[in-house]
Amino acid sequence: MPLLDRLLKRFRNREDDDAPVAPAAEWRPSLPRYAFSNTTVEIAAVGDIHGRIDLLRQLTPELDRAVADPQRRLIEIYLGDYVDHAGDPRAVLDHLIERRKLTDRDVICLVGNHEKMMLSALDGDESFVKWLDYGGAATLKSYGVSLRLASARPSEAREALRAAVPPSHVAFLQNLRESYAESEFFFVHAGVRPGAPIDQQSAKDLLWIREPFLSSFAHFGATVVHGHTPTATVVMRPNRIGLDTGAYRTGVLTAMFLNSDRIRLVDSARR
């Protein structure tokens, strides 16, 4: 029985009990051990943050507790969309940059569509205006750029943003990964296109897709762990796990801890 099927037997499905679930294909790898030690891998994946540094800081002690056991090696994965919509996106990027300096775990930051939009906004006036319509105003404010200036003179506001964003933040945004695979799990911001091999997905789909991914019960070649589409509770299916619980508007940021024995969910409302 596949690992996720076994884990789901121990974890009550938080979706509608009547929702149809197709059986996963028979694939049997388990989380590996690192070759250089007997350390067992544990994964912690964090959903879309969207500027809510307050919620991220609430989850941080739980992430740090996961490395207290020297017999486990933690892979800490952030699923993208760190900026826009709310809170203090600048502080979120500072926090993640510091996390990546930790040596007692692997910290992997994936790119979301909002990071891509922010980079485009730094480069062109038309992209800048579009980005503001997609929640960029919160990020602009976080960097100390006047929203009134952005409304009246977008070109000047864009130049002000370029001057305000530290080079370390630009480098961080430019070097985010599109995906990460570990054993039978594939971590990505938005999802994958059904029918396409998982290693041949387009960058656009990885960052933006909703349908037909969300309604598909096909096996994608791995269980896809994703954010991007907010839901009231975590979505747990044999073919995908959705971790975006709409933090910027609900106040609930969710992390999933996963190892070969169990799935454990921790969020900012029930930490």
C-alpha angles and dihedrals in degrees: 000000000000117000095246092050089053092047093048090057086064096043122063112235108249094202127085106303090222095056110119115247121191117213116259119243117261106271119144116186117132129206106290132232118238110256094230096059147007091258115135118223122243121183126209114190121188124203130226112316103185097189097314097134088158091063093042090054089052090057096043096083089055090051090049093049089058091069094051090091107077090202092068130066113208123218105197111199127186114198100212137255097100094153139054137038102052152001123014111326092175090060090048091056091047089051094050093046088055092046090057089060092063114112100195094073143018111260114198122184118194125202121249129198090257093058089051090050092050091053090049090048090057090056106044141028095225092050089046093057092046091049091055089058090054096056101283093131091081091054092046090053091047090060092048098253116144116250088206089058090049090053096046103033112015094177092057092045091052091052090048089052091049089054093047100048109087117234088242090061093049091049091048092052093046094051102046116129122244095215145350129210126202120173107307095346128091116197119203139145104247110004142257137283112256113241096026118103110258092238092052101054120136119247089235093057093046089056104033115018122124108149135065086018099061097051096041121108093186121122108251097200090267137026104271116222110197150153129197099097112074118222132177091243136011113286112228118188131148090250101039145014118206115203103175105112094170097258096178093062105020101042089230117120113178133207125188120208113202133181135149091279108044152352117239125186123204124180138178092252096051104026 
